[in-house]
């Protein structure tokens, strides 16, 4: 999928940041708010917290922290490189810590199950957004990159989901199938929390898990298949180990 194929989410644009990245490229961070993705007023109100001398919803507080992070990144001096990495990492860590504290503060409210899920979703998306954008700003780890670096990195954020709404994954992970054929992919981030009734693994799809960890569905299915295979082998080995002493005792 090309950059021209991509359309931003249907929401109200709130801000745009342009951050220089490694190799002379640029990261464009576009921020939106799609009100249709907000939860019911009752659920959102349960996440209300005190922030900067006023009472705000959790997603509003996280938006303020993240946009502060993006703004400070865009102002950081790129040279010398070591100082730039240290400064931007410090900014990310301070903002991540502040965001985590805001989520924990919201979770201290008397929350119903859906509000708890909403708070956890916002916190997860917020932290993942900072991690992914920071990684992109430094030009991606070379061991993950199997394709040419893009000249412009486009990040679309929707504050209704607490962070990245759509992310152009310009590099594949080495363990993902088809990476030599399809060097880039585009994935949507988590846009809705799991139903609080879905406590059984069979009720959670591979797609939901893949969206959380920015992977392909086939990768999640393959990892689960291999993990289950190892669990079955371990179970059989444990059963065999338990049978041997019993047989020995019976023979004696």
N, C-alpha and C positions, 0 to 999 in steps of 0.2 A: 504494500500500500504506500503510495507516495504522499508527500506532505500536502499536495493539492487535494487529495481525496478526503482529508480530515476536516471535519467540521466541529467547532467548539460546542460544548453543551449549551442547550437553550436556556440561558440564564442571564442575569444582569452582570455585566462586566464591572469589576470593582477596582482592579489595578493591573499594571503590567510592569515587569522588571526585566532588565537586560543585564546579564552578568557575564563578563568575559571568562572564558574557560581555556583550558590547556590547548596549545597549538594554534592560538589566534582565533579560535572559534568563539561562538557566543551562545549562551543559554537564555532563551526567552521564556519567562514565566508569566503566563496569563491567568488571571484570577477571575472567577465567576461565582455567582450564587444562584443556584437553581432551587427556587422555593418549593417546587414539587417534590424534591428529594428530602426536605425536612420532615421530621416525624410530626405527629399530631401536637397541637399546642400543649396538651396535658403532659405528654412525654417530655417535650422540650423544656417546659417550665420546671420540671423536677431537676433538671441539670443546672439551674440558675446558681451562680456563685458571685461573691464580691470580687471585683477586679478593678483596680485603679479608681478606687473611691466610688464605684457605682456597681449596681447589680446587673449582671449580663448573663446571657446563655453561654453554655460551655463552648459551643462552636464559635461564638463571637470572640471570646477570650483567646482561643487557640488561633484564630485568624490574626488577631493583633500581634501575637507572639511570632507567628511564622512570617508575617509581612515585615516585621522588624528585622528578623533574621535575613530575609532576602535583601532588604534595603542596605543593611550593614555589609553584606557580601559584595554588593555592587559598588560600594565605596572603598573597599579594601585595595591597597596598593599591591600589584602583582609582583613587584621586585623589591627585595630579593625573594626567590621562590620559597625558600625555607620559612621566611617570616610570613609570607602570604598563607602558606599551609597552616602554620601555627595560629595565626590570627583568625582565619576562617573556621578552623576546627574549634577554637575557643568560643567563637560566636555560636556555632551549632550546638556545642555541649551546654552552654548556658541557656540557650533557648529551649533545648530538649528538656533540661531539668525543670525549667519554669513550666513547660507544658505538662510534664508528668505531675508536678505539684498541683496544677489546676485540675487535672483529671481526678487525682486522689481527693482533692477538696470536694469535687462534685459527687464522688462516690460516698462521701460522708453524709450526704443528704438522705432523707427517708425516701428511697427510690423503689419503684415497682420494677418487675423483671425487665420490661421493655426499656425502661430508662437506664437500667444498668447496662444492658446490651448496647444502647445508644452511646453511653459514655465510653465504654470499652472500644467501640468502633471508632469514635472520634479520636481517642488517644492513639490507637494503633495507626490509623491513617496519617495522623499528624507526625508521628515519629518516623514512619516509613518515608514520608514526603521529604523530611529534612535529610535523612540518610541518602535517598536516591539522588536528590538534587546536589548534595555535597559530593557524592561520588562522580556525578556528571561534570561538576565544575572542575574537578581535578583530572578530567580526561579519561575516566574509567580505569580500573586495574587492568594492566596489559594481559594478565593470565586469563581474563574473561573475554577478551576481545578477539574475534576471529574475522572482523570486517573493518573496512575503512572508516575512520572517524568522520562524523558529519560536520559540516561547516556551521550548521545552526541546530541547536537542540531545542525542541519545542516541548514545554511542559504546560499542561492544562490542569488547573486546580479548581475544584469546586468546593467552596467552604461548607456547603450543605452536607458533605461527606467527610469534612475534616482534613482534606488534603487532595492528593492527586486524583483526578477523575479519569484522565487518560494519559498514558505514558508511551512514547515511541521508544521501544527497546531497540536501540541501534546495534547492540552487541548481544549475541546469544551466549548462553552458558555452554561450556564444553560438553557437559553430560546430556544436553538436550538433543534429541534425534533431529536429523535433517538440517543441522546447522550449516553444513557446507553448501546446501542448495538454497536455503532461505536465510540469508545473513542478518535480516532484521525483521522485527515483528512489532505489532502494536497491541497493547493490552489495556483493558479497562481495569481500574482498581476497584476495591470493594465499595459498592454504593448502597448496600442495605445490610442490616445485621441479620444473623441467623434468627429464625424463629426460636423463642425460648423453649418451645416444646421439643426442638430437635436435639435431643440428648443422645440419640443412638447414631452410631457412625453411618449406618445405611441410609439415614435421612439427610445426610449432608453430601452434596454432589462433588465430584472431582472438580467441576468448574468453580464452585465456591472456594475450595481450597486453593486452586490454581490462581484465582484472582488475588487472594491474600498474599501469596508468596511470589507473584509475578512470574508464573511458570505456565507452560502449556498443559492442557488437560491430560494429554498422553503421557507427559512426564510424571504427573502425579499418579496416574494409574499404574505406570511401570514401577515407580518407587513403592507404592502400596503392595503390588504383586510380589516384589522381591522381599519386602519386609515380612509379609505374611508367610512366604516360603521359609524364611529363616526362623520365624516363630514356630512353624510346624516342625521343622527339623529339630529345634531345641526341645520341643515338647516330646517328640518321639525319643530323643536321646535321654531325656529325663525319665520317661517311662521305662526304657530299657535298663537304665541304671538302677531303678527301684526294683525291677523284677529280678535282677541277678542275685542280690543278697537273699531275697526270699527263696529262690530256688536252691541256693547253697545251704540255707538253714534247713530246708525240707529234706535235702539229700542227706544231711548229716543226722 
